[in-house]
Amino acid sequence: MFELSLFSLDMVLGFGTKMLAFLGGLAALIFVHELGHFLVARKVGVVVEKFSLGFGPKILSFTRGGTEYLISCIPLGGYVKMKGEEVGEDDADEKGSFSSAPVLHRLAIAFAGPLFNILFAIIIYYFVYLAGVSALSPVVGTIKDESPAQAAGLQTGDRILKIENKEVLYWEQLQKVVHKSPGQSLDFEVERSSGHIAHVSITPVSQKISDLFGDEENVGLIGISPLVRNIVLVKEGTPAEKAGIQKGDILLSVDGRTIFGWGDLKEAAIDKPGQELSFKVLRNGLEILTTLTPEAKIVKDIEGKSAEIGLLGIGMAGEMVKEKYGVFGAFKRASEETGRLIYLIAVSIKKMVMGSIPADSIGGPILIFQIYGEQAEQGFNELIRLTALLSINLGLLNLLPIPVLDGGHIFFFLIEILKGKPLSERTRERAQQVGLFMLLSLMVFAFYNDIMRIMT
């Protein structure tokens, strides 16, 4: 017999929060995208007949200014229906129709949706950096043997204050300077754990490292990693929770090995699935010993290669500070972050198309729901930043030259500009059928991947 007691109030509320975050974020992305099409269409004199959030049968609607505004029952997209937009419509040649508008106007309408998604991300990041976002402090954790940092006398716990007399507030700043300075002697001003201020000269050595996509690049390195051992997340039902580890603990050691960062933890525990290990944590000034057995789990790297790791179920962070800017600084930083993500997503799409990134890494609505749920647990700041990331992703994906997508329309309009006349109705109709098939196939494949992730 079905029992309501199987579902606790916390479980129901947790699911409700995740669903609300997912639907709210999705609605915002769709609204902004379609708003771009809508506003530019209105601006160039094209009649907009419908503006819908969602597909399928309408839930509610109202008409204003000649446009019907709808909320439809399938919340996985939206659309703006313009007069004379579809191939073969009777009013295609009438005034105010999409098909009769100048090609540059039609191109602007198609491009406006993705553009608004990019601008939306910049706006989100602007307010994020205006309010302040957590960033990792430049405190030294692990120092590699025989590295430039060790040779210069850098110590664990040192806080980097300045490099070449320029203030360093965040670990990312330190990393950028070092990466760009192979072979150059740099003056580091550091604060020791005792409070003493010291100056050390360090020359980064040029080494090859792999980026997010596995591609190698030459950068400057000095052989340090940040001090990261504050436990900020313990997932339910994981080995860490079963071992009694709590959020707020400081991880001191694993089997006698001192932990200064993820690199130490990887070698001491993550690389030892199924082995019983002794974890020492600091909690409210008291050292606590507990045993933990990492759960064996098969994962795939960016190249699709499988490897067995030990799953712990914790999230760690270092000392965090607020990365905050003024009115103009926040805009500059927001633009930089948006530009960085555009590049990363564009490269990801390219590598996925070329087969460098495995196809089973493609995710659909279920994966997005799961990610939104996890970010909602981390707080509004993380949730809104995820929305900005997905907005950029949506904008770039829509620029792919696939019929049905905005990029496909833009491609056709560019051909029309070059030829001096539009493609035939038959060609466009066939292209849209192919594009629709490709899009539906991709959606089915993404759903399949999502379901397989849940099952495995």
Backbone hydrogen bonds, N-H to C=O, Kabsch-Sander energy under -0.5 kcal/mol:
donor,donor_aa,acceptor,acceptor_aa,energy
6,L,3,E,-1.7
7,F,4,L,-2.0
8,S,6,L,-0.7
12,V,8,S,-2.2
13,L,9,L,-2.8
14,G,10,D,-2.5
15,F,11,M,-2.5
16,G,12,V,-2.4
17,T,13,L,-2.4
18,K,14,G,-2.2
19,M,15,F,-2.7
20,L,16,G,-2.4
21,A,17,T,-2.4
22,F,18,K,-2.5
23,L,19,M,-2.9
24,G,20,L,-2.5
25,G,21,A,-2.4
26,L,22,F,-2.6
27,A,23,L,-2.6
28,A,24,G,-1.9
29,L,25,G,-2.1
30,I,26,L,-2.5
31,F,27,A,-2.7
32,V,28,A,-2.4
33,H,29,L,-2.1
34,E,30,I,-2.8
35,L,31,F,-2.4
36,G,32,V,-1.6
37,H,33,H,-1.4
38,F,34,E,-2.7
39,L,35,L,-3.0
40,V,36,G,-1.9
41,A,37,H,-2.4
42,R,38,F,-2.5
43,K,39,L,-2.2
44,V,40,V,-2.0
45,G,42,R,-1.1
46,V,41,A,-2.8
47,V,96,G,-3.2
49,E,47,V,-0.7
49,E,81,K,-2.4
50,K,81,K,-1.9
51,F,68,E,-2.5
52,S,79,Y,-3.0
53,L,70,L,-2.1
54,G,52,S,-0.7
54,G,77,G,-1.9
55,F,74,I,-2.5
59,I,71,I,-3.6
60,L,71,I,-1.3
62,F,69,Y,-1.8
64,R,67,T,-2.5
67,T,64,R,-1.7
68,E,49,E,-2.8
69,Y,62,F,-3.3
69,Y,67,T,-0.6
70,L,51,F,-2.7
71,I,60,L,-2.2
72,S,53,L,-2.8
73,C,57,P,-2.4
74,I,55,F,-2.4
79,Y,52,S,-1.9
81,K,50,K,-2.2
82,M,80,V,-0.6
83,K,47,V,-2.6
85,E,82,M,-1.6
89,E,86,E,-1.6
92,A,89,E,-1.3
94,E,91,D,-1.2
97,S,94,E,-1.7
98,F,83,K,-4.0
99,S,84,G,-0.7
101,A,97,S,-0.5
101,A,98,F,-1.0
105,H,102,P,-0.7
106,R,102,P,-2.1
107,L,103,V,-2.6
108,A,104,L,-2.1
109,I,105,H,-2.2
110,A,106,R,-2.2
111,F,107,L,-2.3
112,A,108,A,-1.5
113,G,109,I,-0.7
115,L,111,F,-2.1
116,F,112,A,-2.5
117,N,113,G,-1.6
118,I,114,P,-1.8
119,L,115,L,-2.6
120,F,116,F,-2.4
121,A,117,N,-1.7
122,I,118,I,-1.9
123,I,119,L,-2.4
124,I,120,F,-2.4
125,Y,121,A,-2.7
126,Y,122,I,-2.3
127,F,123,I,-1.9
128,V,124,I,-2.2
129,Y,125,Y,-2.7
130,L,126,Y,-1.6
131,A,127,F,-2.2
132,G,128,V,-2.1
133,V,323,E,-1.6
135,A,321,V,-2.8
137,S,319,E,-2.9
139,V,137,S,-2.1
140,V,158,D,-3.1
141,G,225,S,-3.1
144,K,223,G,-2.7
147,S,144,K,-1.2
149,A,222,I,-2.4
151,A,147,S,-2.4
152,A,148,P,-1.7
153,G,149,A,-0.5
153,G,150,Q,-1.0
154,L,149,A,-2.5
157,G,140,V,-2.9
158,D,155,Q,-2.1
159,R,191,E,-2.3
160,I,138,P,-2.8
160,I,158,D,-0.6
161,L,159,R,-0.6
161,L,189,E,-3.0
162,K,189,E,-1.6
163,I,166,K,-2.2
164,E,187,D,-2.8
166,K,163,I,-1.6
168,V,161,L,-3.0
169,L,167,E,-0.5
171,W,136,L,-3.2
173,Q,170,Y,-0.6
174,L,170,Y,-1.6
175,Q,171,W,-2.5
176,K,172,E,-2.2
177,V,173,Q,-2.1
178,V,174,L,-2.3
179,H,175,Q,-2.7
180,K,176,K,-1.7
181,S,178,V,-1.5
183,G,204,P,-3.4
184,Q,181,S,-1.8
186,L,202,I,-2.8
188,F,186,L,-0.7
188,F,200,V,-3.3
189,E,162,K,-2.8
189,E,187,D,-0.5
190,V,188,F,-0.6
190,V,198,A,-3.0
191,E,159,R,-2.6
192,R,190,V,-0.6
192,R,196,H,-3.2
195,G,192,R,-2.0
198,A,190,V,-2.9
200,V,188,F,-2.5
202,I,186,L,-2.6
202,I,200,V,-0.6
205,V,221,L,-2.6
207,Q,219,V,-2.6
209,I,217,E,-2.4
211,D,215,D,-2.8
214,G,211,D,-1.8
217,E,209,I,-2.2
219,V,207,Q,-2.6
219,V,217,E,-0.5
220,G,179,H,-1.3
221,L,205,V,-2.1
225,S,142,T,-1.7
227,L,139,V,-2.2
228,V,226,P,-1.0
228,V,260,F,-2.6
229,R,317,A,-0.9
230,N,317,A,-2.3
231,I,229,R,-0.6
231,I,249,D,-2.9
232,V,230,N,-0.7
232,V,315,G,-2.7
233,L,315,G,-1.4
235,K,313,G,-2.6
238,T,235,K,-1.3
240,A,312,L,-2.2
242,K,238,T,-2.3
243,A,239,P,-1.7
244,G,241,E,-1.4
245,I,240,A,-2.1
248,G,231,I,-3.1
249,D,246,Q,-1.9
250,I,282,L,-1.9
251,L,229,R,-2.7
251,L,249,D,-0.5
252,L,250,I,-0.6
252,L,280,K,-2.6
253,S,280,K,-1.6
254,V,257,R,-2.1
255,D,278,S,-3.4
257,R,254,V,-2.1
258,T,256,G,-0.6
259,I,252,L,-2.6
260,F,258,T,-0.6
265,L,261,G,-2.0
266,K,262,W,-2.7
267,E,263,G,-1.7
268,A,264,D,-2.2
269,A,265,L,-2.6
270,I,265,L,-1.8
271,D,266,K,-2.6
272,K,269,A,-2.0
274,G,294,P,-2.9
275,Q,272,K,-1.5
277,L,292,L,-2.5
279,F,277,L,-0.6
279,F,290,T,-3.4
280,K,253,S,-2.6
281,V,279,F,-0.5
281,V,288,I,-2.6
282,L,250,I,-2.8
283,R,281,V,-0.6
283,R,286,L,-3.2
286,L,283,R,-2.0
288,I,281,V,-3.2
290,T,279,F,-2.2
292,L,277,L,-2.7
295,E,311,L,-2.4
297,K,309,I,-2.2
299,V,297,K,-0.5
299,V,307,A,-2.9
301,D,305,K,-2.2
304,G,301,D,-2.1
307,A,299,V,-2.4
309,I,297,K,-2.8
309,I,307,A,-0.5
310,G,270,I,-3.1
311,L,295,E,-3.6
311,L,309,I,-0.7
315,G,233,L,-2.3
317,A,230,N,-2.4
319,E,227,L,-0.6
321,V,135,A,-2.8
323,E,133,V,-3.5
323,E,321,V,-0.5
324,K,322,K,-1.0
325,Y,129,Y,-2.3
330,A,326,G,-2.7
331,F,327,V,-0.8
332,K,328,F,-2.0
333,R,329,G,-2.6
334,A,330,A,-2.5
335,S,331,F,-2.3
336,E,332,K,-2.2
337,E,333,R,-2.5
338,T,334,A,-2.3
339,G,335,S,-2.5
340,R,336,E,-2.4
341,L,337,E,-2.2
342,I,338,T,-2.4
343,Y,339,G,-2.0
344,L,340,R,-2.2
345,I,341,L,-2.8
346,A,342,I,-2.5
347,V,343,Y,-2.4
348,S,344,L,-2.1
349,I,345,I,-2.6
350,K,346,A,-2.3
351,K,347,V,-2.7
352,M,348,S,-2.2
353,V,349,I,-2.5
354,M,350,K,-2.1
355,G,351,K,-0.7
356,S,351,K,-2.2
357,I,351,K,-1.3
361,S,358,P,-1.6
362,I,359,A,-1.9
364,G,446,A,-0.6
368,I,364,G,-2.2
369,F,365,P,-2.6
370,Q,366,I,-2.3
371,I,367,L,-2.7
372,Y,368,I,-2.8
373,G,369,F,-2.2
374,E,370,Q,-2.2
375,Q,371,I,-2.6
376,A,372,Y,-2.4
377,E,373,G,-1.4
378,Q,374,E,-0.9
379,G,375,Q,-0.8
379,G,376,A,-0.5
383,L,379,G,-1.8
384,I,380,F,-2.7
385,R,381,N,-1.6
386,L,382,E,-1.9
387,T,383,L,-1.8
388,A,384,I,-1.8
389,L,385,R,-2.1
390,L,386,L,-2.7
391,S,387,T,-2.0
392,I,388,A,-2.0
393,N,389,L,-2.2
394,L,390,L,-2.8
395,G,391,S,-2.3
396,L,392,I,-2.5
397,L,393,N,-2.5
398,N,394,L,-1.9
399,L,395,G,-0.5
399,L,396,L,-1.0
400,L,397,L,-1.4
402,I,400,L,-2.9
405,L,402,I,-1.8
407,G,398,N,-3.1
408,G,402,I,-1.0
408,G,405,L,-0.5
409,H,405,L,-1.6
410,I,406,D,-2.7
411,F,407,G,-2.2
412,F,408,G,-2.0
413,F,409,H,-2.4
414,L,410,I,-2.3
415,I,411,F,-1.9
416,E,412,F,-2.3
417,I,413,F,-2.1
418,L,414,L,-2.0
419,K,415,I,-2.9
420,G,416,E,-2.3
428,R,424,S,-2.4
429,E,425,E,-2.6
430,R,426,R,-2.3
431,A,427,T,-2.4
432,Q,428,R,-2.3
433,Q,429,E,-1.8
434,V,430,R,-2.3
435,G,431,A,-2.8
436,L,432,Q,-2.7
437,F,433,Q,-2.1
438,M,434,V,-2.5
439,L,435,G,-2.5
440,L,436,L,-2.6
441,S,437,F,-2.4
442,L,438,M,-2.2
443,M,439,L,-2.2
444,V,440,L,-2.5
445,F,441,S,-2.4
446,A,442,L,-2.4
447,F,443,M,-2.4
448,Y,444,V,-2.4
449,N,445,F,-2.4
450,D,446,A,-2.3
451,I,447,F,-2.5
452,M,448,Y,-2.5
453,R,449,N,-2.2
454,I,450,D,-1.7
455,M,451,I,-2.3
456,T,452,M,-2.1
